[in-house]
Amino acid sequence: MLLAGLPCTTASAAKVYRWTGTDGVVHYGDHPPDRKQQAHARNVQVIPVRAEPSAVARLRLEPRNGQYLAWADNLLGGPIEVMLDTGPGSRLQGAPALPARATVAANGSAVVSVLTASTQGSGSVELQLTTIPGDPNARPRDVDYLLPLRPRVLRIEQGYGGSFSHTDAQNRYAVDFAADIGTPVLAARDGVVMQVESDFAKAGLNLEKFGGRANFVRILHDDGTMALYAHLQESGVLVRVGQRVHAGQQIGLSGNTGFTTGPHLHFVVQVNRGMRLESIPFRMRGPQGALNFSDRR
């Protein structure tokens, strides 16, 4: 029996740069010409390419003594929980038994299960690695969050339990703030940048086409909770994974990307509840005092 490990989807470049050198040769790259190349580059063009969401983790199989170590490599700047499983009727055995779970530290690796293939039969076995950001042992603290924007007029377009897109567990306690494209987005709480997306350029109401294609910053707090700042503009992420940020620090630019009706900032605090990403209520203060999010549908 052949084991076929399937890695999570990897990201493709969102832009391809094309330029012509002084010798007439056309060059392509996933980043613009550097300083040395710029002196000899002309007709620099940007070619948009459809981007895919970046991978959270990678499944890696390591043969050892007739078995396979199933490793999960965490590609984020914060902990994740993973679950390894295979299809029904599989002759594959694991220790621990599948489905097996593991928590993997930021940028770390962990053996999820030791796999043994049956000597009977032939063909391949498809393995699936499901990932959830965050540590399932997180213990949220009751804290005050700062406003993630400095708008002239504060307007909440959708609050807790909003009927348009705040009905699932991940977004039930999300808040949508009205924000023009290019509005500075600020960290609402100290933390470490865990995950970013910045290569998406389009928006619309087709969930299949635009769902999961918003630019965002995910910040991990010291109690294990995570704040998500979503729908940022293309190339509107101003921080890097692993960077520590402070409350009030600018982290991005608001935009209109992904599944959305128009420009706004989607803000939500989430926690991993054991292979389940859930949003939690939070307190936030605005220019006029405490904000009420429960009556904005």
C-alpha atoms as an extended CHARMM CRD file, in Angstrom:
* protein
*
       297  EXT
         1         1  MET       CA              0.0000000000        0.0000000000        0.0000000000  PROA      1               0.0000000000
         2         2  LEU       CA              1.3040000000        3.4370000000       -0.9260000000  PROA      2               0.0000000000
         3         3  LEU       CA              0.8000000000        6.3630000000        1.4500000000  PROA      3               0.0000000000
         4         4  ALA       CA              0.0950000000        9.6530000000       -0.2770000000  PROA      4               0.0000000000
         5         5  GLY       CA              0.4160000000       12.6850000000        1.9500000000  PROA      5               0.0000000000
         6         6  LEU       CA             -1.5620000000       15.6760000000        0.7480000000  PROA      6               0.0000000000
         7         7  PRO       CA             -0.2060000000       19.0640000000        1.8780000000  PROA      7               0.0000000000
         8         8  CYS       CA             -2.5720000000       21.9190000000        2.5740000000  PROA      8               0.0000000000
         9         9  THR       CA             -3.1780000000       24.3440000000       -0.2600000000  PROA      9               0.0000000000
        10        10  THR       CA             -0.2660000000       26.6890000000       -0.7710000000  PROA      10              0.0000000000
        11        11  ALA       CA             -0.5730000000       30.3020000000       -1.8010000000  PROA      11              0.0000000000
        12        12  SER       CA              0.1410000000       31.4870000000       -5.3020000000  PROA      12              0.0000000000
        13        13  ALA       CA              1.5960000000       34.8530000000       -6.1670000000  PROA      13              0.0000000000
        14        14  ALA       CA             -1.0100000000       37.6010000000       -6.3770000000  PROA      14              0.0000000000
        15        15  LYS       CA              1.0450000000       39.6690000000       -8.8180000000  PROA      15              0.0000000000
        16        16  VAL       CA              3.5610000000       38.9260000000      -11.5140000000  PROA      16              0.0000000000
        17        17  TYR       CA              5.9410000000       41.7120000000      -12.5240000000  PROA      17              0.0000000000
        18        18  ARG       CA              7.1340000000       42.0340000000      -16.1100000000  PROA      18              0.0000000000
        19        19  TRP       CA              9.8940000000       44.3470000000      -17.2750000000  PROA      19              0.0000000000
        20        20  THR       CA             12.3400000000       44.7290000000      -20.1250000000  PROA      20              0.0000000000
        21        21  GLY       CA             16.0640000000       45.0300000000      -19.5880000000  PROA      21              0.0000000000
        22        22  THR       CA             18.3160000000       47.3830000000      -21.5060000000  PROA      22              0.0000000000
        23        23  ASP       CA             19.4260000000       44.3640000000      -23.5440000000  PROA      23              0.0000000000
        24        24  GLY       CA             15.8450000000       43.8380000000      -24.7150000000  PROA      24              0.0000000000
        25        25  VAL       CA             15.3150000000       40.6790000000      -22.6700000000  PROA      25              0.0000000000
        26        26  VAL       CA             11.8860000000       40.3980000000      -20.9820000000  PROA      26              0.0000000000
        27        27  HSD       CA             11.9940000000       39.4060000000      -17.3050000000  PROA      27              0.0000000000
        28        28  TYR       CA              9.2640000000       38.0770000000      -14.9990000000  PROA      28              0.0000000000
        29        29  GLY       CA              9.2110000000       37.8880000000      -11.2060000000  PROA      29              0.0000000000
        30        30  ASP       CA              6.9380000000       37.7160000000       -8.1550000000  PROA      30              0.0000000000
        31        31  HSD       CA              8.3360000000       41.0150000000       -6.8590000000  PROA      31              0.0000000000
        32        32  PRO       CA              9.3090000000       44.2910000000       -8.5690000000  PROA      32              0.0000000000
        33        33  PRO       CA             12.8640000000       44.8520000000       -9.8120000000  PROA      33              0.0000000000
        34        34  ASP       CA             15.3030000000       45.4990000000       -6.9740000000  PROA      34              0.0000000000
        35        35  ARG       CA             17.4800000000       48.6110000000       -6.8420000000  PROA      35              0.0000000000
        36        36  LYS       CA             20.2150000000       47.0910000000       -8.9750000000  PROA      36              0.0000000000
        37        37  GLN       CA             17.7100000000       45.8440000000      -11.5500000000  PROA      37              0.0000000000
        38        38  GLN       CA             15.7870000000       49.1310000000      -11.6280000000  PROA      38              0.0000000000
        39        39  ALA       CA             18.7820000000       50.8770000000      -13.2060000000  PROA      39              0.0000000000
        40        40  HSD       CA             18.4170000000       48.5640000000      -16.2090000000  PROA      40              0.0000000000
        41        41  ALA       CA             14.6430000000       48.0020000000      -16.2130000000  PROA      41              0.0000000000
        42        42  ARG       CA             12.0130000000       49.7090000000      -18.3570000000  PROA      42              0.0000000000
        43        43  ASN       CA              8.3330000000       49.1920000000      -19.1110000000  PROA      43              0.0000000000
        44        44  VAL       CA              7.6600000000       47.6410000000      -15.6980000000  PROA      44              0.0000000000
        45        45  GLN       CA              4.1610000000       46.1320000000      -15.6960000000  PROA      45              0.0000000000
        46        46  VAL       CA              2.0890000000       44.4440000000      -13.0010000000  PROA      46              0.0000000000
        47        47  ILE       CA              0.1270000000       41.3830000000      -14.1190000000  PROA      47              0.0000000000
        48        48  PRO       CA             -2.6490000000       40.4320000000      -11.6220000000  PROA      48              0.0000000000
        49        49  VAL       CA             -2.9160000000       36.7420000000      -10.8270000000  PROA      49              0.0000000000
        50        50  ARG       CA             -5.7640000000       35.0780000000       -8.9350000000  PROA      50              0.0000000000
        51        51  ALA       CA             -4.4750000000       34.3620000000       -5.4410000000  PROA      51              0.0000000000
        52        52  GLU       CA             -5.4460000000       31.4820000000       -3.1640000000  PROA      52              0.0000000000
        53        53  PRO       CA             -5.6150000000       31.6500000000        0.6440000000  PROA      53              0.0000000000
        54        54  SER       CA             -2.2480000000       30.9630000000        2.2180000000  PROA      54              0.0000000000
        55        55  ALA       CA             -1.6750000000       27.5870000000        3.8450000000  PROA      55              0.0000000000
        56        56  VAL       CA             -1.9580000000       27.3180000000        7.6300000000  PROA      56              0.0000000000
        57        57  ALA       CA             -0.0290000000       24.0460000000        7.9520000000  PROA      57              0.0000000000
        58        58  ARG       CA              1.7240000000       21.3840000000        5.9130000000  PROA      58              0.0000000000
        59        59  LEU       CA              1.3810000000       17.6060000000        6.2860000000  PROA      59              0.0000000000
        60        60  ARG       CA              4.7100000000       15.7980000000        5.9850000000  PROA      60              0.0000000000
        61        61  LEU       CA              5.2660000000       12.0130000000        6.0060000000  PROA      61              0.0000000000
        62        62  GLU       CA              8.6010000000       10.6260000000        7.1880000000  PROA      62              0.0000000000
        63        63  PRO       CA              9.3110000000        6.8910000000        6.5950000000  PROA      63              0.0000000000
        64        64  ARG       CA             10.8430000000        5.1440000000        9.6000000000  PROA      64              0.0000000000
        65        65  ASN       CA             11.2470000000        1.4100000000       10.2470000000  PROA      65              0.0000000000
        66        66  GLY       CA              8.3200000000        0.3830000000        8.0450000000  PROA      66              0.0000000000
        67        67  GLN       CA              6.0380000000        3.0720000000        9.4680000000  PROA      67              0.0000000000
        68        68  TYR       CA              5.3840000000        6.7000000000        8.6780000000  PROA      68              0.0000000000
        69        69  LEU       CA              5.6540000000        9.6430000000       11.0420000000  PROA      69              0.0000000000
        70        70  ALA       CA              2.8800000000       12.0870000000       10.1520000000  PROA      70              0.0000000000
        71        71  TRP       CA              4.2510000000       15.5400000000       10.9180000000  PROA      71              0.0000000000
        72        72  ALA       CA              2.2590000000       18.7640000000       10.9480000000  PROA      72              0.0000000000
        73        73  ASP       CA              4.3350000000       21.8640000000       10.1920000000  PROA      73              0.0000000000
        74        74  ASN       CA              2.7590000000       25.0660000000       11.4980000000  PROA      74              0.0000000000
        75        75  LEU       CA              3.2300000000       27.9600000000        9.0540000000  PROA      75              0.0000000000
        76        76  LEU       CA              1.7150000000       30.6330000000       11.3350000000  PROA      76              0.0000000000
        77        77  GLY       CA              3.1980000000       32.9150000000       13.9520000000  PROA      77              0.0000000000
        78        78  GLY       CA              0.9580000000       31.4650000000       16.6660000000  PROA      78              0.0000000000
        79        79  PRO       CA             -0.2500000000       28.0520000000       17.8500000000  PROA      79              0.0000000000
        80        80  ILE       CA             -2.6720000000       25.9150000000       15.8670000000  PROA      80              0.0000000000
        81        81  GLU       CA             -4.6120000000       22.7270000000       16.4990000000  PROA      81              0.0000000000
        82        82  VAL       CA             -4.6350000000       20.0420000000       13.8180000000  PROA      82              0.0000000000
        83        83  MET       CA             -6.6180000000       16.8630000000       13.1870000000  PROA      83              0.0000000000
        84        84  LEU       CA             -5.3720000000       14.0740000000       10.9290000000  PROA      84              0.0000000000
        85        85  ASP       CA             -7.8800000000       11.6680000000        9.4000000000  PROA      85              0.0000000000
        86        86  THR       CA             -8.3970000000        9.3920000000        6.4240000000  PROA      86              0.0000000000
        87        87  GLY       CA            -11.3350000000        8.1520000000        4.4090000000  PROA      87              0.0000000000
        88        88  PRO       CA            -13.8000000000        5.4410000000        5.5040000000  PROA      88              0.0000000000
        89        89  GLY       CA            -12.7520000000        1.8330000000        5.0450000000  PROA      89              0.0000000000
        90        90  SER       CA             -9.0730000000        2.6530000000        5.2330000000  PROA      90              0.0000000000
        91        91  ARG       CA             -6.6390000000       -0.1110000000        6.1600000000  PROA      91              0.0000000000
        92        92  LEU       CA             -4.3700000000        2.4850000000        7.6850000000  PROA      92              0.0000000000
        93        93  GLN       CA             -3.7320000000        2.3660000000       11.4290000000  PROA      93              0.0000000000
        94        94  GLY       CA             -2.3400000000        5.1590000000       13.5510000000  PROA      94              0.0000000000
        95        95  ALA       CA             -0.9210000000        5.5940000000       17.0270000000  PROA      95              0.0000000000
        96        96  PRO       CA             -2.6940000000        7.5060000000       18.3930000000  PROA      96              0.0000000000
        97        97  ALA       CA             -5.6810000000        6.2270000000       16.4260000000  PROA      97              0.0000000000
        98        98  LEU       CA             -7.1370000000        8.3500000000       13.6620000000  PROA      98              0.0000000000
        99        99  PRO       CA             -8.6490000000       10.8780000000       13.7680000000  PROA      99              0.0000000000
       100       100  ALA       CA             -5.7190000000       12.1820000000       15.8310000000  PROA      100             0.0000000000
       101       101  ARG       CA             -5.2780000000       15.7000000000       17.1680000000  PROA      101             0.0000000000
       102       102  ALA       CA             -2.2370000000       17.7340000000       18.1470000000  PROA      102             0.0000000000
       103       103  THR       CA             -1.4230000000       21.3090000000       19.1390000000  PROA      103             0.0000000000
       104       104  VAL       CA              1.5320000000       22.7590000000       17.2560000000  PROA      104             0.0000000000
       105       105  ALA       CA              3.4940000000       25.7800000000       18.4940000000  PROA      105             0.0000000000
       106       106  ALA       CA              4.1250000000       28.8410000000       16.3410000000  PROA      106             0.0000000000
       107       107  ASN       CA              6.3700000000       27.9800000000       13.3820000000  PROA      107             0.0000000000
       108       108  GLY       CA              6.8680000000       24.5450000000       14.9650000000  PROA      108             0.0000000000
       109       109  SER       CA              6.3120000000       20.9190000000       14.0250000000  PROA      109             0.0000000000
       110       110  ALA       CA              4.6980000000       17.9900000000       15.8090000000  PROA      110             0.0000000000
       111       111  VAL       CA              4.1060000000       14.3100000000       15.1100000000  PROA      111             0.0000000000
       112       112  VAL       CA              0.3440000000       13.8730000000       14.9600000000  PROA      112             0.0000000000
       113       113  SER       CA              0.3430000000       10.0800000000       14.5830000000  PROA      113             0.0000000000
       114       114  VAL       CA              2.6010000000        7.1580000000       13.6820000000  PROA      114             0.0000000000
       115       115  LEU       CA              1.0190000000        5.4080000000       10.7070000000  PROA      115             0.0000000000
       116       116  THR       CA              1.1680000000        1.7490000000        9.7330000000  PROA      116             0.0000000000
       117       117  ALA       CA             -0.1030000000        0.5500000000        6.3650000000  PROA      117             0.0000000000
       118       118  SER       CA             -1.7570000000       -2.8370000000        5.9960000000  PROA      118             0.0000000000
       119       119  THR       CA              0.1580000000       -5.3510000000        3.8850000000  PROA      119             0.0000000000
       120       120  GLN       CA             -3.1310000000       -6.3900000000        2.2680000000  PROA      120             0.0000000000
       121       121  GLY       CA             -4.5230000000       -4.6280000000       -0.7620000000  PROA      121             0.0000000000
       122       122  SER       CA             -3.0020000000       -1.9330000000       -2.9040000000  PROA      122             0.0000000000
       123       123  GLY       CA             -3.6070000000        1.6020000000       -3.9700000000  PROA      123             0.0000000000
       124       124  SER       CA             -3.1670000000        4.8880000000       -2.1600000000  PROA      124             0.0000000000
       125       125  VAL       CA             -4.5270000000        6.3520000000        1.0430000000  PROA      125             0.0000000000
       126       126  GLU       CA             -5.6390000000        9.9620000000        1.0950000000  PROA      126             0.0000000000
       127       127  LEU       CA             -4.8760000000       11.7730000000        4.3290000000  PROA      127             0.0000000000
       128       128  GLN       CA             -6.5920000000       14.9710000000        5.3480000000  PROA      128             0.0000000000
       129       129  LEU       CA             -5.1150000000       17.5100000000        7.7590000000  PROA      129             0.0000000000
       130       130  THR       CA             -7.6910000000       19.9040000000        9.2060000000  PROA      130             0.0000000000
       131       131  THR       CA             -6.3570000000       23.0110000000       10.9390000000  PROA      131             0.0000000000
       132       132  ILE       CA             -7.7600000000       25.5690000000       13.3660000000  PROA      132             0.0000000000
       133       133  PRO       CA             -5.7720000000       28.6270000000       14.5140000000  PROA      133             0.0000000000
       134       134  GLY       CA             -5.2480000000       29.0360000000       18.2410000000  PROA      134             0.0000000000
       135       135  ASP       CA             -4.5130000000       26.9320000000       21.3060000000  PROA      135             0.0000000000
       136       136  PRO       CA             -7.5300000000       24.9470000000       22.5830000000  PROA      136             0.0000000000
       137       137  ASN       CA             -6.2980000000       25.5890000000       26.1420000000  PROA      137             0.0000000000
       138       138  ALA       CA             -6.6560000000       29.3700000000       25.8070000000  PROA      138             0.0000000000
       139       139  ARG       CA             -8.2870000000       31.0940000000       28.7650000000  PROA      139             0.0000000000
       140       140  PRO       CA             -9.7950000000       34.4490000000       27.6950000000  PROA      140             0.0000000000
       141       141  ARG       CA             -9.5460000000       37.3450000000       30.1380000000  PROA      141             0.0000000000
       142       142  ASP       CA            -12.0850000000       40.1330000000       30.4740000000  PROA      142             0.0000000000
       143       143  VAL       CA            -10.3120000000       43.1990000000       29.0740000000  PROA      143             0.0000000000
       144       144  ASP       CA            -11.1740000000       46.5070000000       27.4200000000  PROA      144             0.0000000000
       145       145  TYR       CA            -10.3580000000       46.8130000000       23.7150000000  PROA      145             0.0000000000
       146       146  LEU       CA             -9.4850000000       50.0710000000       21.9930000000  PROA      146             0.0000000000
       147       147  LEU       CA            -11.3640000000       51.2410000000       18.9330000000  PROA      147             0.0000000000
       148       148  PRO       CA             -9.5650000000       49.7990000000       15.8610000000  PROA      148             0.0000000000
       149       149  LEU       CA            -10.1930000000       52.9810000000       13.8350000000  PROA      149             0.0000000000
       150       150  ARG       CA            -10.0320000000       56.7430000000       14.2750000000  PROA      150             0.0000000000
       151       151  PRO       CA            -13.0330000000       57.7800000000       12.1720000000  PROA      151             0.0000000000
       152       152  ARG       CA            -14.4610000000       61.2660000000       12.1450000000  PROA      152             0.0000000000
       153       153  VAL       CA            -17.9030000000       59.7560000000       12.6720000000  PROA      153             0.0000000000
       154       154  LEU       CA            -18.2130000000       56.2950000000       14.2540000000  PROA      154             0.0000000000
       155       155  ARG       CA            -20.8200000000       54.1530000000       12.5090000000  PROA      155             0.0000000000
       156       156  ILE       CA            -21.4940000000       50.4750000000       13.1870000000  PROA      156             0.0000000000
       157       157  GLU       CA            -23.0110000000       48.7350000000       10.1710000000  PROA      157             0.0000000000
       158       158  GLN       CA            -23.5060000000       45.2810000000       11.7140000000  PROA      158             0.0000000000
       159       159  GLY       CA            -23.1580000000       44.1310000000       15.2970000000  PROA      159             0.0000000000
       160       160  TYR       CA            -23.5090000000       40.9640000000       17.3330000000  PROA      160             0.0000000000
       161       161  GLY       CA            -25.7060000000       38.3970000000       15.5980000000  PROA      161             0.0000000000
       162       162  GLY       CA            -26.1290000000       40.5140000000       12.4680000000  PROA      162             0.0000000000
       163       163  SER       CA            -28.4280000000       38.7240000000       10.0490000000  PROA      163             0.0000000000
       164       164  PHE       CA            -26.2840000000       39.3060000000        6.9480000000  PROA      164             0.0000000000
       165       165  SER       CA            -23.0400000000       37.5550000000        7.9130000000  PROA      165             0.0000000000
       166       166  HSD       CA            -22.7810000000       37.3310000000       11.7130000000  PROA      166             0.0000000000
       167       167  THR       CA            -24.8340000000       34.1730000000       12.1910000000  PROA      167             0.0000000000
       168       168  ASP       CA            -22.1540000000       31.4570000000       12.4370000000  PROA      168             0.0000000000
       169       169  ALA       CA            -20.0750000000       30.6640000000       15.5210000000  PROA      169             0.0000000000
       170       170  GLN       CA            -16.9180000000       32.2850000000       14.1420000000  PROA      170             0.0000000000
       171       171  ASN       CA            -18.6260000000       35.6450000000       13.5610000000  PROA      171             0.0000000000
       172       172  ARG       CA            -21.6070000000       35.7730000000       15.9270000000  PROA      172             0.0000000000
       173       173  TYR       CA            -19.8460000000       38.3870000000       18.0870000000  PROA      173             0.0000000000
       174       174  ALA       CA            -18.2170000000       40.2810000000       15.2100000000  PROA      174             0.0000000000
       175       175  VAL       CA            -18.6520000000       43.9990000000       14.5660000000  PROA      175             0.0000000000
       176       176  ASP       CA            -18.5390000000       45.7640000000       11.1830000000  PROA      176             0.0000000000
       177       177  PHE       CA            -17.3150000000       49.3600000000       11.3720000000  PROA      177             0.0000000000
       178       178  ALA       CA            -17.9810000000       51.7120000000        8.4520000000  PROA      178             0.0000000000
       179       179  ALA       CA            -14.6120000000       52.7510000000        7.0260000000  PROA      179             0.0000000000
       180       180  ASP       CA            -13.5950000000       54.3200000000        3.7480000000  PROA      180             0.0000000000
       181       181  ILE       CA            -10.9100000000       52.5480000000        1.7280000000  PROA      181             0.0000000000
       182       182  GLY       CA             -7.5040000000       53.5420000000        3.0330000000  PROA      182             0.0000000000
       183       183  THR       CA             -8.6410000000       54.3410000000        6.5870000000  PROA      183             0.0000000000
       184       184  PRO       CA             -5.8470000000       53.4880000000        9.0870000000  PROA      184             0.0000000000
       185       185  VAL       CA             -6.6030000000       50.3090000000       11.0520000000  PROA      185             0.0000000000
       186       186  LEU       CA             -5.2130000000       50.1600000000       14.5880000000  PROA      186             0.0000000000
       187       187  ALA       CA             -4.4510000000       47.2860000000       16.9380000000  PROA      187             0.0000000000
       188       188  ALA       CA             -7.1810000000       47.1630000000       19.5800000000  PROA      188             0.0000000000
       189       189  ARG       CA             -4.9590000000       45.2540000000       22.0230000000  PROA      189             0.0000000000
       190       190  ASP       CA             -1.3010000000       44.2940000000       22.4540000000  PROA      190             0.0000000000
       191       191  GLY       CA             -0.2670000000       41.0490000000       20.7880000000  PROA      191             0.0000000000
       192       192  VAL       CA              1.7970000000       39.2190000000       18.1930000000  PROA      192             0.0000000000
       193       193  VAL       CA              0.9170000000       39.1240000000       14.4940000000  PROA      193             0.0000000000
       194       194  MET       CA             -0.0530000000       35.5230000000       13.8760000000  PROA      194             0.0000000000
       195       195  GLN       CA             -1.3680000000       35.4710000000       10.3050000000  PROA      195             0.0000000000
       196       196  VAL       CA             -1.8400000000       37.8800000000        7.4130000000  PROA      196             0.0000000000
       197       197  GLU       CA             -3.3870000000       37.9380000000        3.9440000000  PROA      197             0.0000000000
       198       198  SER       CA             -2.8000000000       40.9400000000        1.6790000000  PROA      198             0.0000000000
       199       199  ASP       CA             -2.9490000000       39.7400000000       -1.9400000000  PROA      199             0.0000000000
       200       200  PHE       CA             -6.6700000000       39.7730000000       -2.6900000000  PROA      200             0.0000000000
       201       201  ALA       CA             -8.0500000000       42.6060000000       -4.7970000000  PROA      201             0.0000000000
       202       202  LYS       CA            -11.7420000000       41.9380000000       -5.4050000000  PROA      202             0.0000000000
       203       203  ALA       CA            -15.0340000000       41.8460000000       -3.5060000000  PROA      203             0.0000000000
       204       204  GLY       CA            -18.6060000000       40.7830000000       -4.0920000000  PROA      204             0.0000000000
       205       205  LEU       CA            -21.6630000000       38.9620000000       -2.8120000000  PROA      205             0.0000000000
       206       206  ASN       CA            -20.8680000000       35.5920000000       -4.3730000000  PROA      206             0.0000000000
       207       207  LEU       CA            -19.9570000000       33.5770000000       -1.2690000000  PROA      207             0.0000000000
       208       208  GLU       CA            -18.4550000000       30.7130000000       -3.2540000000  PROA      208             0.0000000000
       209       209  LYS       CA            -16.2450000000       33.0640000000       -5.2390000000  PROA      209             0.0000000000
       210       210  PHE       CA            -15.3010000000       35.6180000000       -2.5870000000  PROA      210             0.0000000000
       211       211  GLY       CA            -15.6660000000       33.7450000000        0.7080000000  PROA      211             0.0000000000
       212       212  GLY       CA            -12.2570000000       33.2630000000        2.3290000000  PROA      212             0.0000000000
       213       213  ARG       CA            -10.6670000000       35.8370000000        0.0490000000  PROA      213             0.0000000000
       214       214  ALA       CA            -10.5190000000       38.8870000000        2.2900000000  PROA      214             0.0000000000
       215       215  ASN       CA             -7.2580000000       40.5020000000        3.3100000000  PROA      215             0.0000000000
       216       216  PHE       CA             -6.7790000000       40.4370000000        7.0530000000  PROA      216             0.0000000000
       217       217  VAL       CA             -4.4830000000       40.5680000000       10.0560000000  PROA      217             0.0000000000
       218       218  ARG       CA             -4.8570000000       38.0360000000       12.8810000000  PROA      218             0.0000000000
       219       219  ILE       CA             -3.2550000000       39.0790000000       16.1850000000  PROA      219             0.0000000000
       220       220  LEU       CA             -2.6300000000       36.6520000000       19.0380000000  PROA      220             0.0000000000
       221       221  HSD       CA             -3.0810000000       38.0040000000       22.5760000000  PROA      221             0.0000000000
       222       222  ASP       CA             -1.2390000000       36.7500000000       25.6480000000  PROA      222             0.0000000000
       223       223  ASP       CA             -4.3490000000       34.9310000000       26.9480000000  PROA      223             0.0000000000
       224       224  GLY       CA             -4.6480000000       32.8870000000       23.7450000000  PROA      224             0.0000000000
       225       225  THR       CA             -7.4950000000       34.8660000000       22.1860000000  PROA      225             0.0000000000
       226       226  MET       CA             -7.1040000000       36.1950000000       18.6490000000  PROA      226             0.0000000000
       227       227  ALA       CA             -8.3940000000       39.4010000000       17.0690000000  PROA      227             0.0000000000
       228       228  LEU       CA             -9.2000000000       39.3890000000       13.3650000000  PROA      228             0.0000000000
       229       229  TYR       CA             -9.1600000000       42.6240000000       11.3370000000  PROA      229             0.0000000000
       230       230  ALA       CA            -10.6490000000       41.7970000000        7.9360000000  PROA      230             0.0000000000
       231       231  HSD       CA            -11.5330000000       43.2290000000        4.4910000000  PROA      231             0.0000000000
       232       232  LEU       CA             -8.3130000000       45.2690000000        4.3140000000  PROA      232             0.0000000000
       233       233  GLN       CA             -7.3430000000       46.7700000000        0.9870000000  PROA      233             0.0000000000
       234       234  GLU       CA             -4.9650000000       45.0370000000       -1.3900000000  PROA      234             0.0000000000
       235       235  SER       CA             -1.4060000000       45.3690000000       -0.0260000000  PROA      235             0.0000000000
       236       236  GLY       CA             -3.0190000000       47.0430000000        2.9730000000  PROA      236             0.0000000000
       237       237  VAL       CA             -1.2760000000       44.9370000000        5.6290000000  PROA      237             0.0000000000
       238       238  LEU       CA              1.4450000000       47.0210000000        7.3030000000  PROA      238             0.0000000000
       239       239  VAL       CA              2.8050000000       44.4280000000        9.7510000000  PROA      239             0.0000000000
       240       240  ARG       CA              4.5860000000       41.0870000000        9.3800000000  PROA      240             0.0000000000
       241       241  VAL       CA              4.0060000000       37.6760000000       10.9290000000  PROA      241             0.0000000000
       242       242  GLY       CA              5.8230000000       37.3650000000       14.2540000000  PROA      242             0.0000000000
       243       243  GLN       CA              5.8720000000       41.1130000000       14.8960000000  PROA      243             0.0000000000
       244       244  ARG       CA              4.7870000000       42.3240000000       18.3420000000  PROA      244             0.0000000000
       245       245  VAL       CA              2.3360000000       45.2130000000       18.1590000000  PROA      245             0.0000000000
       246       246  HSD       CA              0.9030000000       47.5220000000       20.7990000000  PROA      246             0.0000000000
       247       247  ALA       CA             -2.6320000000       48.7830000000       21.2830000000  PROA      247             0.0000000000
       248       248  GLY       CA             -3.1900000000       51.8550000000       19.1200000000  PROA      248             0.0000000000
       249       249  GLN       CA             -0.4180000000       50.9720000000       16.6370000000  PROA      249             0.0000000000
       250       250  GLN       CA             -1.3630000000       51.1210000000       12.9550000000  PROA      250             0.0000000000
       251       251  ILE       CA             -1.4340000000       47.6240000000       11.4360000000  PROA      251             0.0000000000
       252       252  GLY       CA             -3.1710000000       48.1410000000        8.1150000000  PROA      252             0.0000000000
       253       253  LEU       CA             -5.4780000000       50.0560000000        5.7980000000  PROA      253             0.0000000000
       254       254  SER       CA             -9.1980000000       49.4020000000        5.5740000000  PROA      254             0.0000000000
       255       255  GLY       CA            -10.5730000000       48.2210000000        2.2650000000  PROA      255             0.0000000000
       256       256  ASN       CA            -13.2260000000       46.2470000000        0.4530000000  PROA      256             0.0000000000
       257       257  THR       CA            -12.0360000000       42.7010000000       -0.2520000000  PROA      257             0.0000000000
       258       258  GLY       CA            -13.7510000000       39.3450000000        0.0200000000  PROA      258             0.0000000000
       259       259  PHE       CA            -17.4280000000       38.6500000000        0.7200000000  PROA      259             0.0000000000
       260       260  THR       CA            -18.7270000000       42.1290000000        1.4440000000  PROA      260             0.0000000000
       261       261  THR       CA            -21.3660000000       44.6670000000        0.4230000000  PROA      261             0.0000000000
       262       262  GLY       CA            -18.9320000000       47.5980000000        0.5600000000  PROA      262             0.0000000000
       263       263  PRO       CA            -15.9280000000       49.1090000000        2.3480000000  PROA      263             0.0000000000
       264       264  HSD       CA            -15.7990000000       48.4100000000        6.0890000000  PROA      264             0.0000000000
       265       265  LEU       CA            -13.6610000000       46.8530000000        8.8150000000  PROA      265             0.0000000000
       266       266  HSD       CA            -14.7600000000       43.5020000000       10.1930000000  PROA      266             0.0000000000
       267       267  PHE       CA            -13.4740000000       43.0710000000       13.7580000000  PROA      267             0.0000000000
       268       268  VAL       CA            -13.9290000000       39.9500000000       15.8570000000  PROA      268             0.0000000000
       269       269  VAL       CA            -12.2480000000       38.2650000000       18.8410000000  PROA      269             0.0000000000
       270       270  GLN       CA            -11.9880000000       34.4950000000       18.4630000000  PROA      270             0.0000000000
       271       271  VAL       CA            -10.8290000000       31.5100000000       20.4730000000  PROA      271             0.0000000000
       272       272  ASN       CA            -10.2010000000       27.8560000000       19.6190000000  PROA      272             0.0000000000
       273       273  ARG       CA            -12.6920000000       25.6990000000       21.5260000000  PROA      273             0.0000000000
       274       274  GLY       CA            -11.1400000000       22.3960000000       20.4620000000  PROA      274             0.0000000000
       275       275  MET       CA            -11.0970000000       22.1930000000       16.6280000000  PROA      275             0.0000000000
       276       276  ARG       CA            -13.8610000000       24.8350000000       16.6490000000  PROA      276             0.0000000000
       277       277  LEU       CA            -13.1420000000       28.5000000000       16.0660000000  PROA      277             0.0000000000
       278       278  GLU       CA            -15.6570000000       30.6080000000       17.9780000000  PROA      278             0.0000000000
       279       279  SER       CA            -16.1480000000       34.3130000000       18.4740000000  PROA      279             0.0000000000
       280       280  ILE       CA            -16.5740000000       35.7370000000       21.9700000000  PROA      280             0.0000000000
       281       281  PRO       CA            -18.1370000000       38.9910000000       23.2630000000  PROA      281             0.0000000000
       282       282  PHE       CA            -15.7450000000       41.8110000000       24.0700000000  PROA      282             0.0000000000
       283       283  ARG       CA            -15.8300000000       45.2580000000       25.6410000000  PROA      283             0.0000000000
       284       284  MET       CA            -14.7200000000       48.3020000000       23.6570000000  PROA      284             0.0000000000
       285       285  ARG       CA            -14.7040000000       52.0100000000       24.3460000000  PROA      285             0.0000000000
       286       286  GLY       CA            -15.2600000000       54.7560000000       21.7880000000  PROA      286             0.0000000000
       287       287  PRO       CA            -14.9840000000       58.5530000000       21.9590000000  PROA      287             0.0000000000
       288       288  GLN       CA            -18.2950000000       58.7400000000       23.8530000000  PROA      288             0.0000000000
       289       289  GLY       CA            -17.6700000000       55.8100000000       26.1970000000  PROA      289             0.0000000000
       290       290  ALA       CA            -18.5960000000       52.1170000000       26.1160000000  PROA      290             0.0000000000
       291       291  LEU       CA            -19.9850000000       50.8200000000       22.8180000000  PROA      291             0.0000000000
       292       292  ASN       CA            -23.0920000000       48.6880000000       22.5090000000  PROA      292             0.0000000000
       293       293  PHE       CA            -22.9340000000       46.0930000000       19.7350000000  PROA      293             0.0000000000
       294       294  SER       CA            -25.9360000000       43.9250000000       20.5250000000  PROA      294             0.0000000000
       295       295  ASP       CA            -28.6310000000       46.0240000000       18.8200000000  PROA      295             0.0000000000
       296       296  ARG       CA            -26.9860000000       46.5610000000       15.4120000000  PROA      296             0.0000000000
       297       297  ARG       CA            -28.5480000000       43.9490000000       13.1240000000  PROA      297             0.0000000000
